[in-house]
Amino acid sequence: MTSTLTVDLFISADGWAGSEGLPGYFGYLGPDLEEWIAADSAAPQVVIMGRRTYEALAALPVEAHGDAWDRVAALDKVVFSRTLREATWPNTRVCADDAVDEIPKMKAGGDVPLRTWGSLSLAKQLVGAGLVDRLRLITFPLFAGPSGREPAFAGIASTDLELVDHRVLDGRLLLVEYRPTGKDIPRA
């Protein structure tokens, strides 16, 4: 049995993952995106995240939990951190081991898909190590410009991708799914 790893990134059209001063989902949360998030988080999975993402999500007040909280609480979650000692969320464990070493073991030892939540630096490490089976990008229709927080693809090595699926959400967001091919990119 082998599991798969999907990395999800929410990005602006100019390639920023997150922003300073803009609302969650860059201000474009709509019914299709909400439905996609609910359906995707209801599927069997082990959630992979870094410390900063875990701490941000765990700090949300109870009023912000919403209908999906019970599903999120029921999922197995692994937080990669060398500084965090324990996690207060249900079904959550902290792993101090290097993610690039640990993820192959997790993939080989299970049949439940692995999926990242946020955690851009972790996502970049996993893409760079060739451990990602699917890369899903949701591109939001704005240039974050100076409000952009982290360039989503800075530091990632050249990687050839094959388009697996695509879909428009709420008539304005583009959900694109790629599979890294393992091939070199086309060169002139």
N, C-alpha and C positions, 0 to 999 in steps of 0.2 A: 504494500500500500504506500502510495506517495501522495502528499498533499501539494496544493499549488499556492503560490503567493501572488496576490493582486495588490498593487500599489495604486491608491487613489489620490489624485491631486486636484484641488480646486484652484484655478489660476485666472488671472485677468488676461485680456487679449494681448497685453504687452509682456506677459510672462511672469507676473508677480504672484507668489503664493502668500496671500494675506496682505493686509494693509493696515496702516495707522490711521485711525479716525474714520474709517468707513465701517458700516455695520456688517454683521455676520453675513456670509454668502455675498459679500460685496453689495448688499442691499437688493439682491435679485431673487430672494426666496419666493417661490411660486408653487402652485399646486402640483405640477409635474415633478419638480425637484423634490418637494416634500414626499410625494408618492414613491419616487425612486429611492430616496433615503430610507423610508419605512420598509419598502420591499427588500432592499439590499441588506438592511440590518436585521431583518427577520429570517434571512437565510442562515443555515448553519455556517459558522465561521469561528476562528480564533482571531481576536483582534490584537494587532501588534501596534504598539505606540512607544514613543519616547517619553521621558520624564516631563518635559515642558507641556506637551499635549495632555498627558494624564493630569498634571496639576491644574491646568486651565479648566479641563472638563470636570474634574472632581470638585473644583471650587464653585461651580455653578450653584446658585441657591435652589432649594427644593421647588420653588415656584417655576423655575426654568426647565424642570425635568420633562414635563409634558407626557403625552401618551406613550412615547417610545421608551421611557425610562425602565419599565419592567423588562422589556426585551433586551435593552442594553445591560441591565444588571444580570440577566441570566446568561449572557455570553461569557465564554472564557476569554480572559484578557491577559496579555503579557506586556509589562512595561519594562523596556530596556533602560537601565540606569545604573551608573556606578555610585551614585550618591544617595538615591532614595532607598530607605531601608525596609519600608512596608507600605502596602497600599490599603486604603480603607474601603475601596469599592468591593462589592461582592464578586466572587469568582475571578479575582485579579491577583496575579503574582508578579513579583519584581524579579527580573533576571539581571544580575550584575555581569554576566558573561558578554563577550563581544557578539553583537547581533550577526555579524558576517560569519562567525563560527557556529552560532547556535541555530540560526534559521535552517541551514541544511539538515541538521539533526531533527528539527521539528517537522520539516517537510517529509523526511524519510520515515519518521515514526508515526505518522498519522494520516488520516484520510479526510479530515475536516479542513476545508480551505483556510488559508491564512490571509488576512487583509489588514493593511495599514489604515490607521485613522490619523490624519494630519501628519505630524512628525516629519517635516521636510528633510531635516538632516539625516534621519534614519532612512527615509525613502531614497535619498541620494546614495547613501552607503550601499543599500541593497541593489539598486540599479547598477551602480559601479562595479559591484561584485558579481554581476550576472545572475543573481538569484531570483529575479522577478519573472514570473510567467505571463502576467498581464499588467499593463500600465493603462489606467483609465484616467483620462483628463476631462474635467468639466471646465470649459472655457466660458467665462462671463463676459458680457458685451460692454467692456469699458477698458480704458487705459488707466491704470492706477497711478501712473506717473510718480510724482514725488511722494504720494501716499503709500506706494508699494513698500512692503516690509522685507521680503526676501525674494531674490530672483530664483525662480523655480528650477532652472536648469544650469545655473552657474556651477562650474566644476565637474559636470558630468561628461565623461568621455564620449567620443563618437560612438553611436549605437544605431544600427539599422533596425527599423521597426516595420512590422507588417500590420496593416489595418485589419482588424477583426470585426469591428462593429461600430456603428455611429447612430446617433439619434439626436433630435432637437427636443429640448425640454422647454416648456412654457413659451414656445415660439421665439426664444432668444438665447438660450444656453445651448452649447454644443457639447454633448457627451461623446467622446471618442475613445475607443478601446483598441490598444495596440498589443502585439506580441513581439518581444525582442526576438530577432531571428538568429542572432549569434554570428551573422555575417558582417563583414566590413561594409562601411557605407560606400556608395558610389563615389569614385574619384575621377577628376578630370585627366 
